[in-house]
Every structure is written in structure tokens, then in C-alpha cells.
Amino acid sequence: MNAQEMYRKMLAQQSQSSDAPPFKVSAPALSIPDDTTLVVFGGTNWDNLGKGKEAHTKSAPNLMGPCRLVLPGVKVAFVATSSCSSHCIALSASGAAYAWGRNQCGQLGLGDTLTRAGPTEVTALQGTPLSAAATGKHHTLWLGAEGDLFASGSSKEGCVGPSADKRREMEATPVAVPGLAAGAAYVAAGGAHNLVIDREGTLWAFGSSECGVLGNGTDGQYNKSDSSIKLAYATEAAPLKVPKLAGRKMVHAACGPQHSAAVDEEGRCFTWGLGHKDQKDAWTPAELPGLRATRVVCGSAFTAATGHAVLHSGVVCASSSSLYMWGRVKSASQNCWMSPTVEQDLSGWKVQALACGSVHTVVGADSSVISWGPACSCGELGYGELGPKSSARPKKVDLLEGAHVAQVACGLAHTLLLAATDSAITDALPEWKPGGGKAKK
């Protein structure tokens, strides 16, 4: 038995006894301070992010360090973007929605296809208080506080649900997504698919079935042409239960561009879609052994989770939480992590906020913000003009040292976070006014 195994055994003996209650996980709950500051860094040239031409302009600069984004008179209580998104959502404490970024498919829900440099209120949802949102590549899910679900954006792959008008390829104004009798409690969006957990803990999926991301046992591939090979993938516009997870109470879910992940109330973590331990697409959820997760997030080709080790005996080391990562965690030239592996550089840190972008990861741990990622060039790591653009290993964001972070969201090449307002830290950050060029002190 090596030293690490002995340490895990000691922790297990300390944290669990034969009469200890079963390990249980609750749905992640945000603890939003009374006074918050929306902090942003990274690329703001929304129409070019992720296209290999992220060069900033005077009106849409790369924010190399953390900046304040002020919504006058609005207390921001939730932010959303994702590893495949070039658009952002902010929700106020009263449930009002604000959207900005790329909008060529109407994903902002503003009734048109015009890009917005900065937050613009989604007036179509006024009167429907929202509690959460999730962004895909060309679509957005909007979760009402009463469990109602709406979607906007590209509809041709089933992403916005069965209410979409079949005569057009997008819904620029949010439409209702029916079919969830129990009401929605949690939403996640991927490249062209969605996962929804209802109020009873059942997991639902809809959208494109490519790579098996819907978890229904198929990738839906078929040939569209009788005279040539023209492959396409079946779509499911109506939410369908994920069969293999039926009967389990799910508490958390996440989507990457082409893979999915979910956690049940026992902390069992399931993944499916593009790639698995044997590098083949998995069309049904497969449980990851050796890990009991408390939450999971997806990057473009990697996944991260906070959780606890499970010994060969089945005992959960419940007193010791770690950050686990797997997939293409480092650069493309390095070997992938084929199974959940502890990020040793964060051993001993208490991670309270976690998000993965296209290639970068940002965590709020204790009173620090820590980021890392290869091939970053737009400032999404927040190290500042004089700092490095990329870092293969976790590194503190010095300008946010001492800040308490309630939530982090990472996009294609940008980062959003909600921090407790602290005049010594957040007030000292420059304010960025979208469309107005460089951030000003």
C-alpha cells in the first residue's frame, strides 16, 4: 500500500463508520452575497470568438485582466455562458434577464439577429421571473422560477423544443418548451443539445443526437440521400427521459459541445457522448468508478468535477473533497487523462465555484480565483496585460486575490464571475463599458 492509499484509508476511517448514513449529494445551491459585482475578462469580439481570428478591435478589446461590468440599478444574481458559447446571460435578483454577445440565430432572445456588445434586457420574458439559464452554441435555455422552461435560438436541430415554427430555422423570441409535467429545476446546454432535471429528479434530454449525447442508446446517424453518402443525425425536439438513468434522482448535469455528464443524489457520476475511457463514443450513460461527485462541468474536450475518492472497499472518503479532471486537460500535444484524476495543484483548496471554457478552467477557491488553460490568447485567464496569456498549471489571478466568488461561468474565450462587492478589491478594478473601447479606471 503506497502513501496515498494509506492516507485515503485513514480519511475514510475518520469520516465513516459502519453505522454512518449513506453518502448523499444535494443539488448545488448558489449563495449570492447581498451586494455583488459582475466581473468579466477575455475576448469581447463576440462574432469572431472561436473562429481562429479573435483579434480585438478598439470597440471590442480583449480584456486581459478582470474588469467590472456595471448594470445600473441591477443586482446580478446569476450568470451563464458555456464552453461552446460566444454569448452571455445575466439574471437579476428579481428574475429579469439580460443578454449580450453573438446573436446570428436569435439566441439572445431579443427578437432579432443583431449582436449586442453588452447586456440588453430580454423584454419578451418580462413578467416571468427567471432563476437560471444555460447557453449552447446557437441557442439558450431560460428557466422560470416556477419551473417553466423557455428556449430561443437555432431550432433546426431541436434545440428550442417542439414549439418551434417548422417554417423557419430559428426562434429569435423565447418560446415555451412543453413536456415537463413536474416542472424544470436545472438546465444545461451543449453544442446542439440540452439536459434538464425536473423537480422530481428525472433527467430529460432533447436536441441533436450526434455522438450519442442524448443518452438514448443511439447517435441517430442516417443517410439523407439515396444516390450518395450524405450523413445526418436524428433530432429530438420534445424532451425525452434518459432511459438508463430512469429511477435515479439526479441533482446536477452538464453539457459539452459533444458530450454530457450528470450526477445523482448518491454522487455517482455518469458520462456519455464523444469519447470515453476507450475513446469510443458512448451512446448511453456510463458510471465513472472511484469517484463520488458533488458537481460536474464540461469543457470542449474535457470534464471536471468536485468530489470524493471511493476506496476499493466501496467506502467514500467523505471528509476530503478534491478537484478531478479527465479528457484533454492539457495541450493537444499531451496525452489525455483517461479517467478522473485529482488536480494535485489544488489539493487542500476548498473549491466553491467551478467552470470550464473551451480550453480554460477557472475556480473560486477559498478567497482566491485560480485559472489555467493551454492555447489561451484573449485574456480569459485574467492574468493582466503583463502576465502570461496561457498557463498549463493552476495560477492565481492576482488582481482578485482576497475576493469571495459565488459563481463562475466560462465561455469560448471569456470568463464571467460574480464576486462579493469589496471596495478594496472589486472597486479597484477598471470598469468596462461595452462598445466603448478599453476599460477605464
Secondary structure as UniProt FT lines:
FT   HELIX           3..15
FT   TURN            18..19
FT   STRAND          36..42
FT   TURN            46..52
FT   STRAND          63..68
FT   TURN            72..73
FT   STRAND          76..80
FT   TURN            83..84
FT   STRAND          87..92
FT   TURN            93..94
FT   STRAND          97..101
FT   TURN            104..105
FT   TURN            107..108
FT   STRAND          116..121
FT   HELIX           123..125
FT   TURN            126..127
FT   STRAND          130..135
FT   STRAND          139..144
FT   TURN            145..146
FT   STRAND          149..154
FT   TURN            156..157
FT   TURN            159..160
FT   TURN            162..163
FT   TURN            166..167
FT   STRAND          170..176
FT   TURN            181..182
FT   STRAND          184..189
FT   STRAND          193..198
FT   TURN            199..200
FT   STRAND          203..208
FT   HELIX           210..212
FT   TURN            213..214
FT   STRAND          221..223
FT   STRAND          231..233
FT   STRAND          235..241
FT   HELIX           243..245
FT   TURN            246..247
FT   STRAND          250..255
FT   STRAND          259..264
FT   TURN            265..266
FT   STRAND          268..273
FT   TURN            277..278
FT   STRAND          282..298
FT   STRAND          302..310
FT   TURN            312..313
FT   TURN            318..319
FT   STRAND          322..327
FT   TURN            332..333
FT   STRAND          337..342
FT   HELIX           344..346
FT   TURN            347..348
FT   STRAND          351..356
FT   STRAND          361..365
FT   TURN            366..367
FT   STRAND          368..373
FT   TURN            380..381
FT   TURN            385..386
FT   STRAND          391..396
FT   HELIX           398..400
FT   TURN            401..402
FT   STRAND          405..410
FT   STRAND          414..420
FT   TURN            423..425
FT   HELIX           426..428
FT   TURN            434..435
//
